[in-house]
Amino acid sequence: MSVAESRVYLRPTGFVDVPASGALRLAGGLTWFSAVELIVVEGSRRVRQTLVPVTALSDAADGLPPALADQAKATLARLTAPRTPFMLGTTELAFDRPEVMGILNVTPDSFSDGGSGGDPLARADAMRAAGAALIDVGGESTRPGAQLVPVEEEIARVAPVVAQLHRAGAAISVDTRKADVMAAALDAGAGLINDVSAMTWDHGAMALVAARGCPVVLMHHQGAPETMQQDPRYDDVLIDVYDWLAARIDAAVAAGIDRSRIMIDPGIGFGKTLSHNLALLNGLSLFHGLGCPILLGVSRKRSIAALSGGAPVDQRLGGSVALAVFGIAQGVQLLRVHDVFETVQAVRVWCGLRDEALATV
């Protein structure tokens, strides 16, 4: 395979809690990295994996063929560039510290709460009081095996709740893959679109988001919710998901969506086996090379049960918080969670440790 068909990737590692000599700040956040895993891929095969201190990265890049050296330098620039805050109405969502997104399902068949969690507005108020930076309202379950909800029904579920939350001053995202639902939610006061299909399901979604100028989350998935867990396969899940998201970002930018308004989500559990999910989690920091903030949704997911003796959904809090902290330690900017109070507490403790370390530098 020719050099022109090769690609290079940089996965930050060697994390330190202070900006020590030779360490670089990751995406303008509270994490510094002292090394990268330099990966060269030809086709679907990794042909080189080298751990390189950041102090030697320039020399390592210069030792690559010119096209790959240029790729490596561009990726390093994206790894270290601060992320532009999102404006959700009058609320600024900054990415210099990790934040929490609270999940508000207004569905009868959510995998987690089945829509039985009581008054949605009361639940949203509790999440905001606990420290959620924004509320993610969803009117269609995308759990494995979930069935399609008609557009009119989804709008009827979502729009009134969004409107009431907006009047209460909440920052709101809407979890949908349908352009008409997106439009109704934006009209009702939502400020962010969270599309689990990365705008592949509804061909009108991309034009709508571009026209409205709102920020959007592009999530990786393989297959539709009805069938996505039926034997998902990848050549190299970490590289495949990265490349897929890179292509979706390029498509969004080509459609007129500013790159600074794009967030990405590796889609844990969406068309992945346990092994795939763990590979993505262990390699999370690679995705900073895309130059966009990262959303991580691992709350109460089946991987936790698989690693903890089959714990039911309502007994996955410990695993959810463990994965959340694991994510922010790799620079994840936003956590999508059910258990807001406990996750916010964990994030604040983690940030407090970082702040104290920085205060002593």
C-alpha positions in Angstrom: 0.0 0.0 0.0 1.3 3.5 -0.9 2.3 6.1 1.7 -0.6 8.2 0.4 -3.0 5.6 1.6 -1.5 5.4 5.1 -2.8 7.3 8.1 -1.2 8.4 11.3 -2.9 8.7 14.7 -1.8 10.1 18.1 -3.3 8.8 21.3 -2.3 11.0 24.3 -1.1 9.0 27.4 1.4 9.4 30.2 -1.1 11.7 32.0 0.1 14.0 34.7 -1.8 16.2 37.1 0.4 19.3 36.6 2.0 21.0 33.6 5.4 19.5 34.3 8.3 20.1 31.9 7.7 18.4 28.6 3.9 17.8 29.2 1.2 19.3 27.0 -2.3 20.4 28.0 -5.0 18.3 26.5 -7.7 20.2 24.7 -7.5 23.2 27.1 -8.7 21.1 30.0 -7.4 19.9 33.4 -5.3 17.1 32.0 -1.7 17.1 30.8 0.0 14.3 28.8 3.7 13.5 28.6 3.6 10.9 25.8 1.6 9.8 22.8 1.1 6.4 21.2 2.0 7.0 17.6 0.0 4.7 15.4 0.4 4.2 11.6 -2.3 2.4 9.8 -2.3 1.0 6.3 -5.7 -0.1 5.1 -7.2 -1.8 8.2 -3.9 -2.9 9.7 -1.7 -1.2 12.2 1.8 -1.3 10.9 3.4 0.8 13.6 2.7 1.5 17.3 5.3 3.5 19.2 5.2 5.2 22.5 6.8 8.6 22.1 7.5 11.3 24.8 6.1 14.6 23.7 9.6 16.0 23.9 10.6 13.7 21.1 7.5 13.9 19.1 8.7 16.5 16.6 11.7 14.3 15.7 9.5 11.3 15.5 7.1 13.1 13.1 10.0 14.4 11.0 11.1 10.7 10.7 7.8 9.9 8.9 7.1 10.3 5.2 6.2 13.9 4.5 2.4 13.3 4.2 2.3 11.4 7.4 4.5 14.0 9.2 2.0 16.7 8.2 -0.9 14.6 9.5 0.9 14.1 12.8 1.6 17.8 13.3 -2.0 18.7 12.4 -3.3 16.1 14.9 -1.0 17.4 17.6 -2.3 20.9 17.1 -5.9 19.7 17.5 -5.0 17.7 20.6 -3.7 20.8 22.3 -6.1 23.4 21.1 -8.7 24.6 23.6 -12.3 23.8 22.7 -14.6 26.7 21.8 -17.6 27.0 24.3 -21.1 26.2 23.0 -23.8 28.8 23.5 -27.1 27.2 24.4 -29.4 30.2 24.3 -28.0 32.6 26.9 -26.1 29.8 28.7 -22.4 29.2 27.9 -21.2 25.6 28.0 -17.5 25.8 28.5 -15.1 22.9 28.0 -12.1 23.8 30.2 -13.6 21.6 33.0 -15.7 18.5 32.7 -19.5 19.0 33.0 -22.5 16.7 33.5 -25.5 16.3 31.2 -28.6 14.9 32.9 -30.7 12.4 31.1 -34.4 13.1 31.0 -36.4 10.3 29.3 -39.9 11.1 28.4 -40.6 7.6 27.0 -42.4 4.5 28.3 -39.6 2.1 27.2 -36.3 3.6 28.2 -33.8 0.8 29.1 -33.0 2.6 32.3 -36.2 3.9 33.9 -38.9 3.0 31.5 -40.4 6.5 31.8 -41.5 5.7 35.3 -39.4 8.2 37.1 -42.2 10.6 38.0 -42.9 14.1 36.9 -40.2 15.0 34.2 -40.1 18.7 35.3 -39.5 17.7 38.9 -36.7 15.3 37.8 -35.1 18.0 35.7 -35.3 20.5 38.6 -33.6 17.9 40.8 -30.8 17.3 38.3 -30.2 21.1 37.9 -30.1 21.5 41.6 -27.5 18.7 41.8 -25.3 20.5 39.3 -26.2 19.3 35.8 -25.0 21.8 33.3 -27.8 20.9 30.9 -30.7 18.5 30.5 -30.9 16.0 27.6 -34.6 15.4 26.7 -35.4 12.3 24.8 -38.7 11.1 23.4 -37.6 7.9 21.7 -35.7 5.0 23.2 -32.6 3.9 21.3 -31.9 0.9 23.6 -31.1 -2.3 21.8 -34.2 -3.7 20.2 -36.2 -0.4 20.5 -38.9 0.3 17.9 -39.3 3.5 15.9 -41.6 6.2 17.4 -43.7 8.2 14.9 -42.5 11.8 14.5 -45.8 13.3 15.7 -45.7 11.2 18.9 -42.1 12.1 19.6 -42.8 15.8 19.2 -45.8 15.5 21.5 -43.6 13.9 24.1 -40.6 16.3 23.8 -41.7 19.8 22.8 -43.9 20.6 25.9 -41.2 19.4 28.3 -38.6 21.4 26.5 -40.8 24.5 26.5 -41.4 24.3 30.2 -37.7 23.7 31.0 -36.8 26.7 28.8 -39.2 28.9 30.7 -37.5 27.7 33.9 -34.1 28.8 32.6 -32.6 25.4 31.9 -30.0 24.7 29.2 -31.5 21.9 27.1 -30.4 19.4 24.5 -32.7 17.1 22.6 -31.9 13.5 22.0 -33.4 12.7 18.6 -32.5 11.6 15.1 -35.4 13.2 13.3 -35.2 16.7 11.7 -38.9 17.6 12.4 -38.4 16.7 16.1 -35.2 18.8 16.1 -37.0 21.7 14.7 -39.8 21.5 17.2 -37.4 21.2 20.1 -35.3 24.1 18.9 -38.5 26.2 18.5 -39.4 25.3 22.1 -36.1 26.4 23.5 -33.6 23.6 23.1 -30.0 24.7 22.3 -28.2 21.5 21.4 -29.0 18.6 19.1 -27.8 15.2 20.3 -28.2 12.8 17.3 -27.3 9.1 18.0 -27.2 8.6 14.2 -24.8 11.5 13.6 -27.3 12.9 11.1 -27.3 9.8 8.9 -30.9 8.7 9.7 -32.8 11.8 8.5 -31.4 13.5 5.4 -33.0 16.7 6.5 -31.1 16.9 9.8 -27.8 18.3 8.5 -29.5 21.1 6.6 -31.6 22.0 9.6 -28.7 22.1 12.0 -26.7 24.2 9.5 -29.5 26.6 9.0 -30.2 27.0 12.8 -26.5 27.4 13.7 -27.0 25.3 16.8 -24.3 22.9 18.2 -24.7 19.2 17.5 -23.4 15.9 18.9 -22.4 13.3 16.3 -22.5 9.9 17.8 -21.0 6.7 16.3 -23.3 3.8 15.8 -23.4 0.6 13.8 -26.8 -0.5 12.6 -30.3 0.6 13.8 -31.5 0.2 17.4 -33.6 -2.7 16.4 -30.6 -4.8 15.2 -27.4 -3.1 16.3 -26.4 -5.7 18.8 -26.7 -8.6 16.4 -23.1 -9.6 15.8 -21.4 -6.1 15.3 -18.0 -6.4 13.7 -15.0 -4.1 13.1 -11.5 -4.5 11.7 -10.0 -2.3 14.4 -12.8 -0.7 16.5 -10.8 2.2 17.8 -9.5 3.2 14.4 -12.8 2.4 12.6 -14.9 4.6 15.0 -12.3 7.4 14.8 -12.3 7.4 11.0 -16.1 7.2 10.8 -16.5 10.2 13.1 -13.9 12.1 11.1 -15.9 11.5 8.0 -19.1 12.6 9.7 -17.4 15.8 10.9 -16.2 16.5 7.3 -19.7 16.0 6.0 -21.2 18.3 8.6 -18.6 21.0 7.8 -19.2 20.6 4.1 -23.0 21.1 4.8 -22.2 24.5 6.5 -21.9 23.5 10.2 -19.0 25.2 11.9 -16.5 22.7 13.3 -16.5 24.6 16.5 -20.1 23.7 17.1 -19.6 19.9 16.7 -19.2 17.5 19.6 -18.4 13.8 19.1 -19.5 10.7 21.0 -17.9 7.2 20.4 -21.3 5.6 21.0 -20.6 3.1 23.8 -23.0 0.2 23.4 -24.4 1.2 20.0 -23.5 -1.7 17.8 -20.6 -2.9 19.9 -19.7 -6.0 21.9 -18.2 -5.7 25.4 -14.7 -6.1 23.9 -15.4 -3.2 21.5 -16.7 -1.0 24.3 -13.6 -1.6 26.5 -11.3 -1.0 23.6 -13.0 2.4 22.9 -12.9 3.3 26.6 -9.2 2.4 27.0 -8.4 4.5 23.8 -10.8 7.4 24.5 -8.0 10.0 24.4 -7.4 9.2 20.7 -10.6 11.0 19.9 -9.2 14.4 21.0 -7.3 14.3 17.7 -10.6 15.1 15.9 -10.5 18.6 17.5 -14.0 18.5 18.9 -15.2 18.2 22.5 -16.1 14.6 23.6 -19.4 13.4 25.1 -19.3 10.1 26.9 -22.5 8.1 27.7 -21.7 5.1 29.8 -24.3 5.5 32.6 -25.9 2.2 33.7 -24.9 0.5 30.5 -24.7 -3.3 30.0 -20.9 -3.3 30.0 -21.1 -2.5 33.7 -23.2 -5.6 34.3 -20.9 -7.7 32.2 -17.9 -6.6 34.4 -19.8 -6.9 37.7 -21.6 -10.2 37.9 -24.7 -9.2 35.9 -25.8 -6.3 38.1 -29.3 -5.1 37.1 -29.8 -1.6 35.8 -30.7 -0.1 39.2 -27.5 -1.5 40.8 -25.0 0.0 38.3 -24.2 3.3 40.1 -20.7 2.4 41.2 -19.7 1.2 37.8 -21.3 4.3 36.1 -19.3 6.6 38.4 -16.1 4.6 37.9 -16.4 4.9 34.1 -17.3 8.6 34.3 -14.1 9.4 36.3 -12.1 7.2 34.0 -13.4 9.2 31.1 -12.7 12.7 32.5 -9.2 11.5 33.4 -8.7 11.1 29.7 -10.0 14.6 29.0 -13.7 13.9 28.3 -15.6 17.2 28.5 -19.2 16.1 29.0 -20.7 13.1 30.8 -24.3 12.0 29.9 -25.7 10.4 33.1 -28.8 9.3 34.9 -27.3 9.7 38.4 -26.5 13.4 38.4 -25.9 14.0 42.1 -23.3 11.2 42.5 -21.6 11.9 39.2 -21.3 15.7 39.9 -19.9 14.9 43.3 -17.3 12.6 41.7 -16.4 15.2 39.1 -16.1 18.0 41.7 -13.8 15.9 43.8 -11.6 15.0 40.8 -11.5 18.7 39.8 -10.6 19.7 43.3 -7.6 17.3 43.2 -6.5 18.9 40.0 -7.0 22.4 41.3 -4.9 21.7 44.4 -2.1 20.2 42.3 -2.1 23.3 40.0 -2.0 25.6 43.0 1.3 24.1 44.2 3.0 24.5 40.8 
